[in-house]
Amino acid sequence: MEDEPALRQLVVAMLAEDGYTVLQAGNGLDAIGVAEKHRGPIDLLITDVVMPRLSGPELVKQLDGLRPGLEVLYMSGYNDSRLISRGVAEAKVRLLVKPFTPDQLLGMVRELTSVAAS
């Protein structure tokens, strides 16, 4: 989930090129709808932290009942106390700070999807 269309399309292209099937949404409410409609497994949620209408952490809480155990990778242009106030201060949180390289994104996705497959 990413509200910036250009960044969302870039991430989708990188992941698809690496062989991943990608579902996408521009906001949290759309992401919930996509997750509800998708019949197959969802191994990983990649979401921006700060989003209009529904933040990344709020989305994760809402998806918990629908997709329990879902791995989450947060993206953010912030790497400071603003994230703590958004509910991203947990020890297990995986955070990819923008801007990031394709190798950083794919490395974290591979790590988290191998955890989900275990």
C-alpha positions as CSV (number, residue, x, y, z in Angstrom):
1,M,0.0,0.0,0.0
2,E,1.5,3.3,-1.1
3,D,-0.3,6.5,-1.9
4,E,2.3,7.9,-4.3
5,P,1.4,6.3,-7.6
6,A,4.9,6.6,-9.1
7,L,6.5,4.9,-6.1
8,R,3.8,2.3,-6.0
9,Q,4.3,1.4,-9.7
10,L,8.1,1.3,-9.2
11,V,7.8,-1.1,-6.3
12,V,5.2,-3.3,-8.1
13,A,7.5,-3.4,-11.2
14,M,10.6,-4.4,-9.1
15,L,8.7,-7.1,-7.3
16,A,7.0,-8.5,-10.4
17,E,10.3,-8.6,-12.3
18,D,11.7,-10.7,-9.4
19,G,8.8,-13.1,-9.8
20,Y,6.4,-12.0,-7.1
21,T,2.6,-11.7,-7.6
22,V,1.7,-8.2,-6.4
23,L,-1.7,-6.9,-5.2
24,Q,-1.7,-3.1,-4.9
25,A,-3.7,-0.4,-3.3
26,G,-3.4,3.4,-3.0
27,N,-4.9,3.6,0.5
28,G,-5.7,1.5,3.5
29,L,-9.4,1.2,2.8
30,D,-8.7,-0.1,-0.7
31,A,-6.1,-2.5,0.7
32,I,-8.7,-4.0,3.0
33,G,-11.0,-4.5,0.0
34,V,-8.2,-6.1,-2.0
35,A,-7.4,-8.5,0.9
36,E,-11.0,-9.4,1.3
37,K,-11.5,-10.2,-2.4
38,H,-8.2,-12.1,-2.9
39,R,-8.9,-15.8,-2.4
40,G,-5.3,-17.0,-2.2
41,P,-2.7,-16.5,0.4
42,I,-1.0,-13.1,1.0
43,D,2.5,-13.7,2.3
44,L,3.6,-10.1,2.9
45,L,2.1,-6.7,3.3
46,I,4.3,-3.8,2.3
47,T,2.8,-0.5,3.5
48,D,3.8,3.1,4.0
49,V,3.5,4.2,7.6
50,V,2.0,7.6,7.1
51,M,-1.0,7.4,4.8
52,P,-4.2,9.4,4.3
53,R,-7.5,7.9,5.7
54,L,-5.8,4.8,7.3
55,S,-2.2,4.6,8.4
56,G,0.0,1.6,7.9
57,P,-0.2,0.5,11.5
58,E,-4.0,0.9,11.5
59,L,-4.2,-1.2,8.4
60,V,-2.2,-3.9,10.0
61,K,-4.5,-4.0,13.0
62,Q,-7.6,-4.2,10.8
63,L,-6.0,-7.0,8.6
64,D,-5.0,-9.0,11.6
65,G,-8.4,-10.7,11.9
66,L,-8.7,-11.2,8.1
67,R,-5.1,-12.4,7.5
68,P,-3.7,-13.6,10.9
69,G,0.1,-13.9,11.0
70,L,0.6,-11.7,8.0
71,E,4.3,-10.5,7.7
72,V,4.6,-6.7,7.4
73,L,7.3,-4.5,5.9
74,Y,6.8,-0.8,6.6
75,M,8.2,1.9,4.3
76,S,8.7,5.4,5.4
77,G,10.5,8.6,4.6
78,Y,10.8,9.1,8.4
79,N,13.2,7.3,10.7
80,D,12.6,9.2,13.9
81,S,10.2,9.7,16.7
82,R,7.3,10.4,14.3
83,L,7.1,6.7,13.7
84,I,6.8,6.0,17.4
85,S,3.7,8.3,17.5
86,R,2.3,6.3,14.5
87,G,2.5,3.0,16.4
88,V,5.6,1.6,14.7
89,A,7.8,1.3,17.8
90,E,7.5,-2.5,18.2
91,A,10.7,-4.5,18.3
92,K,9.8,-6.9,15.5
93,V,8.9,-4.1,13.0
94,R,10.7,-4.3,9.7
95,L,11.3,-0.8,8.3
96,L,12.6,0.2,4.9
97,V,13.6,3.9,4.9
98,K,12.9,5.8,1.7
99,P,14.7,6.3,-0.5
100,F,15.8,2.7,-0.8
101,T,17.5,0.7,-3.5
102,P,16.0,-2.2,-5.4
103,D,18.5,-4.5,-3.7
104,Q,17.4,-3.3,-0.2
105,L,13.7,-3.8,-1.1
106,L,14.2,-7.2,-2.7
107,G,16.5,-8.4,0.1
108,M,13.9,-7.6,2.8
109,V,11.1,-9.1,0.8
110,R,13.0,-12.3,0.2
111,E,13.8,-12.5,3.9
112,L,10.2,-11.9,5.0
113,T,8.6,-14.2,2.4
114,S,11.0,-17.0,3.3
115,V,9.8,-16.6,6.9
116,A,6.2,-16.7,5.8
117,A,6.9,-19.9,3.8
118,S,8.5,-21.7,6.8
